[in-house]
Amino acid sequence: MVNIRVMNWNIEQLSAKKLNIAGLATAIARTIAVANVDIVLLLEVRLTNVNTAMTTLSKALNAAEPGAAGNNWRGYFLSWPTGRECYAALIRNLDLIRPVVVSSGPIGTVAVPLRDLRRNVFKLWPSANWAATAYPVAAARPALPLCDVFFTRTRGVKRARFGGQTIANGGYALGYGFRLPALAMFWIHTAAGDYLVPFVVCHYAAIRGAKQRNVLGQGQVAQLNQLHIAQLFNDNPAGAGAGGYLDVLDAVPAHQPIPVREVCFTGDFNLDFLNNLPNGGNVAQTNSRALDALTPTPQGGGSATPPALPGVFGVPPALPYAGVLPPPPAAAQMPAQILRAAITTQGTIQRAYPLPNPAPASPPPAPYASAAFDNFFYGGTRLTSAAVAYGTGAADAGEVVNVPANIVQGAPGAAGQIGLATVVAHYAALMKKNAALAPNLQAAPGRAALIADDRLIGARLLSDHFPVVLTFTCP
């Protein structure tokens, strides 16, 4: 059996300038490497000099975890831009996992997103020939496509796209809070079989103030069941639903109907899953109604249920898809997906400085995390990592990496430890990010020990979000 581990991490304002700070790329790379992951999905990747940024991070990762012939983490892939940023995916070993990208049809830009996936033919990159190595990685890499809702508009429907704007305003807007999701699909190659796993990667509208209702973010999350990939996974999860097929080229190349047996939504939803109850306060109830589009699981509900199975697959279609295709259903007719939620009890975003006094005892890892804005919602025949292992009461399937606990003074020793002396010195000189208030991070071992404030400030120099990891098993 092969365990595949996927990390979702919103590295705050990830850019070439940020990664050029001495010691910062190494700290990020060591944090990823110790998690033993195969795929990293990154959010909030800034567009300026973005290839320089990804090359820097790729090299740092390969230095931290070089693998055979130093080829680990050489494969990075960017999405088409969405607003002022893009998504990114890094693959540890392209001879085990390869991206599935657009071969023909809509290319997945903001202007031409993927809606009806039957209009696309997909292919593996660099090829579907696993006997040929993917290394060295070609410089010209395909872009991960952006996707949008797929439904038949009826009277009264004003939202055409994820941006939440009216049709009169184009349905979306470029900038913060108006980002289309990316459809990042991966082909996993094992001795026992091959598996197509689609990840919908999201970064939605934020809001200031924990007690406020995030109307735009809630509206965006509530639309996720309107993506065609969700409908192909199971067009009626609560009943005898049907599954659908994608057209994927094999090594010949010939068209192959590939059933959508897996689906995973991940990213930064900017809805607090730790404040998600159908009978809670106003924010908890409205969060719950939005998240119902993906999962019925409430906060603290555990990750083992519901079953989250794909629909029943009919006769494979003749490919390529041609002629007049059935229209999409109306939005009101689309049932909610019934997916597992990987993180139901853990915090994934760091508390604001200064810490409350006294620091709260929960949620873990206390006292460094609060809201669960980052999550995996998943279902399928291989995405079956519902065995409890993490979180309060070992109820969660997803692991939140406790970055503050891994910070050390001086040179890191054990795997995963990070030293931030040069990073703190950089920000302290600029009088930014409260770095001057954590002098112990620059101290040699044996001096004043690190306290909670030091660790919180240090970890926030990397990001205000924690990495989240999901493991699933292929035979």
C-alpha positions in Angstrom: 0.0 0.0 0.0 1.1 3.6 -0.6 0.2 6.4 1.7 -0.2 9.7 0.0 0.0 12.8 2.1 -1.2 16.2 0.9 -0.5 19.5 2.6 -2.6 22.7 2.4 -0.8 25.8 3.5 -1.7 29.5 3.2 1.8 31.0 3.5 0.9 34.6 4.1 1.9 36.8 1.2 4.2 34.2 -0.3 6.6 36.1 -2.7 10.1 36.2 -4.0 10.8 39.1 -1.7 9.7 37.2 1.4 11.6 34.1 0.5 14.7 36.1 -0.1 14.9 36.9 3.7 17.8 34.9 5.1 16.6 31.7 6.7 12.9 32.0 5.8 12.8 29.6 2.8 14.8 27.1 4.8 12.3 27.3 7.7 9.4 26.8 5.4 11.1 23.9 3.6 12.0 22.2 6.9 8.4 22.5 8.1 7.1 20.9 4.9 9.8 18.2 4.7 9.3 16.9 8.2 5.6 16.4 7.5 6.6 13.8 4.9 4.1 15.0 2.3 3.8 14.2 -1.4 1.8 17.2 -2.6 1.8 20.7 -1.2 -1.0 23.1 -2.2 -0.1 26.7 -1.6 -2.4 29.7 -1.3 -1.8 33.5 -1.4 1.1 33.2 -3.8 1.8 36.7 -5.1 2.3 37.2 -8.8 5.4 39.5 -8.8 8.4 37.4 -9.7 6.3 34.3 -9.0 8.6 31.8 -10.8 11.6 33.1 -8.9 9.7 32.5 -5.7 8.7 29.0 -6.6 12.2 28.2 -7.8 13.6 29.4 -4.5 11.2 27.3 -2.5 11.7 24.3 -4.7 15.4 24.4 -4.2 15.1 24.9 -0.5 12.8 21.9 -0.3 15.2 19.7 -2.3 18.0 20.8 0.0 15.9 19.8 3.0 14.7 16.5 1.4 16.7 15.7 -1.7 15.5 12.2 -2.5 17.0 10.1 -5.3 19.5 12.1 -7.5 18.4 15.3 -5.8 15.1 15.4 -7.8 12.7 15.9 -4.9 10.3 18.9 -5.2 11.6 19.9 -8.6 8.0 19.9 -9.9 6.1 23.0 -9.1 3.0 24.2 -10.9 1.2 27.6 -10.8 -2.5 28.2 -11.5 -3.7 30.9 -13.9 -3.8 34.2 -12.0 -6.9 35.0 -10.0 -7.0 38.6 -8.9 -3.6 39.6 -7.5 -2.4 36.1 -6.7 -2.4 32.5 -7.8 -2.4 29.0 -6.4 0.6 26.7 -6.5 1.2 23.0 -6.3 4.5 21.3 -5.5 5.0 17.6 -6.1 7.7 15.7 -4.3 8.2 12.9 -6.9 6.9 13.3 -10.5 7.6 9.6 -11.1 4.9 8.8 -8.6 2.5 11.7 -9.0 1.9 13.8 -12.1 -0.5 16.7 -12.6 -3.6 16.2 -14.9 -3.9 19.3 -17.0 -6.0 20.7 -19.9 -5.1 19.3 -23.3 -7.9 21.0 -25.2 -11.1 23.0 -24.5 -11.4 26.0 -22.2 -8.0 26.7 -20.7 -9.1 27.8 -17.2 -8.2 31.5 -17.0 -10.4 34.0 -15.1 -11.9 35.0 -18.5 -12.3 31.4 -19.7 -12.7 29.2 -16.6 -13.6 25.5 -16.6 -17.3 25.0 -16.2 -18.6 22.0 -18.1 -15.7 19.5 -17.8 -17.1 17.5 -20.7 -15.9 20.3 -22.9 -12.3 19.5 -22.0 -9.8 16.8 -22.8 -7.2 16.3 -20.1 -3.7 14.8 -20.2 -0.9 13.8 -17.8 2.1 16.1 -17.7 4.8 15.6 -18.9 3.3 12.4 -20.3 1.2 9.3 -19.4 4.2 7.1 -20.1 5.4 6.0 -16.6 8.3 4.1 -18.1 9.9 7.4 -19.0 11.1 9.6 -16.1 9.8 13.1 -15.7 13.3 14.5 -14.9 14.8 16.9 -15.6 11.6 18.9 -15.3 10.8 20.9 -18.4 10.9 24.7 -18.0 7.6 25.2 -19.8 5.0 23.9 -17.4 1.2 23.9 -17.8 -0.9 26.2 -15.6 -3.4 24.7 -13.2 -6.9 25.8 -14.5 -9.4 27.9 -12.6 -13.0 26.7 -12.4 -16.4 28.2 -11.9 -20.0 27.2 -11.2 -21.9 25.0 -13.7 -25.6 25.5 -13.6 -28.6 26.6 -15.6 -29.6 30.1 -14.5 -33.2 30.6 -13.5 -35.2 33.7 -12.6 -33.9 35.5 -9.5 -30.4 34.0 -9.7 -28.1 37.0 -9.5 -24.7 35.4 -8.7 -23.0 34.3 -11.9 -19.6 33.6 -10.4 -17.8 33.1 -7.1 -17.1 36.8 -6.7 -20.6 37.4 -5.4 -21.1 40.4 -7.7 -24.3 40.9 -9.7 -24.4 40.0 -13.3 -24.5 43.7 -14.2 -21.1 44.0 -12.7 -19.7 41.0 -14.6 -20.3 38.4 -11.8 -16.9 38.8 -10.3 -14.2 41.3 -9.6 -10.4 41.1 -9.6 -8.7 41.7 -6.2 -8.9 40.5 -2.7 -11.9 38.4 -1.8 -12.9 37.6 -5.4 -10.9 34.6 -6.3 -12.0 31.7 -8.4 -10.9 28.2 -7.2 -8.4 26.1 -9.0 -9.0 22.6 -10.1 -5.7 20.8 -9.3 -5.9 17.2 -10.4 -3.2 14.5 -9.8 -2.6 11.1 -11.2 -1.2 8.7 -8.6 0.8 5.8 -10.0 1.2 2.6 -7.9 2.0 -1.0 -8.7 -1.6 -2.0 -8.0 -3.3 0.7 -10.0 -3.6 4.3 -11.0 -5.8 6.9 -9.4 -7.1 10.3 -10.5 -7.6 12.6 -7.5 -9.1 16.1 -8.0 -8.5 18.9 -5.5 -10.5 22.1 -5.7 -8.2 24.7 -4.1 -10.0 27.7 -2.6 -9.0 31.1 -1.2 -12.2 33.1 -0.4 -13.2 36.4 1.0 -11.9 37.4 4.4 -13.5 39.6 7.0 -12.2 41.6 9.9 -13.5 40.7 13.3 -14.1 37.2 14.5 -17.6 37.9 15.6 -18.9 39.2 12.3 -20.7 37.2 9.7 -18.7 36.8 6.5 -21.5 37.1 4.0 -19.3 37.0 0.9 -17.3 34.0 2.1 -20.4 32.2 3.1 -21.9 32.8 -0.3 -18.8 31.5 -2.1 -18.6 28.3 0.0 -22.3 27.7 -0.5 -21.7 27.6 -4.3 -19.1 24.9 -4.3 -21.6 22.1 -4.9 -22.3 23.9 -8.2 -18.9 23.0 -9.6 -19.1 20.3 -12.3 -16.5 18.2 -10.5 -18.8 18.0 -7.5 -21.7 16.9 -9.7 -19.5 14.3 -11.5 -18.4 12.9 -8.1 -22.0 12.3 -7.0 -25.0 14.2 -8.5 -27.2 13.1 -5.6 -25.1 12.2 -2.6 -28.2 11.7 -0.3 -29.7 9.1 -2.6 -29.0 6.9 -5.6 -26.8 9.4 -7.3 -24.8 9.0 -10.5 -21.1 9.5 -11.0 -19.5 10.9 -14.2 -16.4 10.6 -16.4 -13.6 12.8 -17.4 -11.9 12.4 -20.8 -8.2 11.8 -20.1 -5.6 10.9 -22.8 -3.4 7.9 -22.1 0.2 7.3 -23.4 -0.9 6.3 -26.9 -2.5 9.0 -26.8 -6.1 7.7 -26.8 -9.2 9.0 -25.1 -10.0 7.2 -21.8 -13.2 7.6 -19.7 -11.9 8.1 -16.2 -14.6 7.9 -13.5 -14.6 10.7 -10.8 -14.2 8.4 -7.8 -12.6 11.0 -5.6 -13.1 14.7 -4.7 -11.4 17.0 -2.3 -12.1 20.7 -1.5 -9.4 22.5 0.4 -7.9 25.9 1.1 -8.6 28.9 3.1 -12.4 29.3 3.3 -12.4 32.1 5.8 -15.3 30.5 7.6 -14.5 29.3 11.1 -15.3 25.6 11.2 -14.9 25.8 15.0 -17.9 28.1 15.0 -20.2 25.9 13.0 -23.4 24.6 14.6 -27.0 24.5 13.2 -28.3 25.6 16.6 -25.6 28.0 17.7 -25.4 31.8 17.5 -25.9 33.8 14.4 -22.4 33.3 13.0 -22.4 29.6 13.9 -25.8 29.1 12.2 -24.9 31.0 9.0 -21.5 29.3 8.8 -23.3 25.9 9.1 -25.8 26.7 6.4 -22.9 27.7 4.0 -20.8 24.6 4.9 -23.8 22.4 4.3 -23.0 22.6 0.6 -20.0 20.4 1.4 -20.6 18.6 4.6 -23.2 18.1 7.3 -20.4 17.7 9.9 -20.5 20.4 12.6 -17.6 21.6 14.8 -16.2 18.9 16.9 -18.2 16.3 14.9 -15.3 14.1 14.0 -14.0 13.0 10.6 -15.2 9.4 10.2 -18.7 10.2 9.0 -20.5 10.5 6.7 -19.5 7.8 4.1 -18.9 10.3 1.3 -19.0 7.8 -1.5 -19.1 8.6 -5.3 -22.2 8.0 -7.3 -22.9 4.9 -9.3 -21.2 4.8 -12.6 -23.1 3.9 -15.8 -21.8 2.8 -19.1 -18.6 4.7 -20.0 -19.3 7.4 -22.7 -18.0 7.4 -26.2 -15.2 9.9 -26.3 -14.4 12.6 -27.1 -17.6 14.1 -25.9 -19.4 15.5 -28.9 -22.8 16.9 -30.1 -25.4 18.4 -27.9 -24.8 17.6 -24.2 -27.4 17.7 -21.6 -27.6 21.1 -19.9 -26.6 21.6 -16.3 -29.3 21.4 -13.6 -30.7 24.5 -12.0 -28.8 25.7 -8.9 -31.8 25.0 -6.7 -31.9 21.4 -7.9 -28.3 20.6 -6.9 -28.1 18.6 -3.7 -25.3 19.3 -1.2 -22.3 17.2 -1.2 -22.0 14.9 1.8 -18.2 14.9 2.4 -16.0 14.2 5.4 -14.4 17.2 7.1 -10.8 16.5 8.1 -10.5 19.2 10.7 -13.3 19.5 13.2 -11.6 20.2 16.5 -8.3 21.8 15.8 -7.3 25.4 15.2 -5.5 26.3 11.9 -4.9 30.0 12.2 -2.7 31.7 14.8 -4.1 34.0 17.5 -3.4 37.7 17.2 -0.6 39.1 19.3 -0.6 39.6 22.3 -1.9 36.4 23.7 -4.9 36.6 26.0 -4.0 36.6 29.6 -4.5 34.0 30.9 -4.1 32.0 27.7 -7.1 29.8 26.9 -6.6 26.0 27.3 -8.2 25.0 24.0 -8.5 24.5 21.1 -5.2 22.7 20.6 -2.4 23.3 19.9 -2.8 25.7 22.8 -2.2 28.5 23.1 -1.2 29.1 19.5 -4.2 28.4 17.3 -7.8 29.5 17.1 -10.2 29.3 14.1 -10.2 26.4 11.7 -10.4 28.4 8.5 -8.3 25.8 6.6 -9.7 22.4 6.0 -10.1 19.3 3.8 -13.5 18.2 2.7 -13.1 14.9 1.0 -14.8 11.8 -0.2 -14.2 8.8 -2.4 -12.8 5.3 -2.6 -9.2 6.2 -1.9 -9.6 9.4 0.1 -10.5 7.3 3.1 -8.3 8.7 5.8 -11.2 8.9 8.3 -9.4 6.9 11.0 -9.2 9.2 14.0 -5.7 10.3 14.9 -5.6 14.0 15.6 -7.3 16.8 17.5 -9.3 16.9 20.6 -10.4 13.4 21.5 -8.5 12.1 18.4 -11.5 13.0 16.4 -9.8 14.4 13.3 -8.4 12.8 10.2 -6.3 15.9 9.3 -3.1 16.9 11.1 -2.4 20.6 11.9 1.3 21.2 12.1 2.2 23.0 15.3 4.9 25.4 13.9 5.5 27.3 17.1 6.5 24.2 19.0 9.2 23.5 16.4 11.1 26.8 16.9 14.5 26.5 18.6 17.3 28.8 19.5 20.5 28.4 17.6 21.0 25.9 14.8 18.2 23.4 14.4 19.1 19.9 15.4 16.2 17.4 15.0 14.2 17.1 11.8 11.5 19.8 11.5 13.1 22.2 14.0 13.5 25.7 12.7 15.7 28.6 13.7 14.4 32.1 13.0 17.2 34.3 14.3 18.0 35.9 10.9 14.3 36.2 10.1 13.5 37.9 13.4 16.6 40.2 12.9 15.3 41.3 9.5 11.8 42.2 10.7 13.1 43.7 14.0 15.3 46.1 12.0 12.2 47.2 10.0 10.1 47.5 13.2 7.5 45.1 11.7 5.5 42.1 12.8 6.3 42.6 16.5 9.7 41.0 15.9 11.5 43.4 18.3 9.3 42.0 21.1 10.9 38.5 20.7 14.6 39.0 21.4 14.9 35.5 22.7 14.5 34.1 19.2 18.0 35.6 18.4 19.6 34.4 21.6 22.0 31.5 21.8 20.9 28.2 23.4 21.2 28.4 27.2 20.1 32.0 27.4 16.6 33.0 28.3 14.2 30.2 27.2 11.6 30.8 24.6 8.2 31.8 26.0 4.8 31.5 24.3 5.0 35.0 23.0 8.3 34.3 21.3 7.0 31.2 19.6 3.8 32.9 18.5 5.6 35.9 17.0 8.3 33.7 15.4 5.7 31.4 13.7 3.7 34.4 12.4 6.8 35.6 10.6 6.3 32.5 8.3 2.5 32.8 8.1 -0.7 33.5 10.1 -1.9 30.0 9.0 -0.7 26.6 10.0 -0.1 23.8 7.5 -2.8 21.1 7.4 -2.1 17.6 6.2 -4.4 14.8 5.0 -3.3 11.2 4.5 -5.0 8.7 2.2 -4.1 5.2 1.1 -3.8 3.6 -2.3 -3.3 -0.2 -2.5 
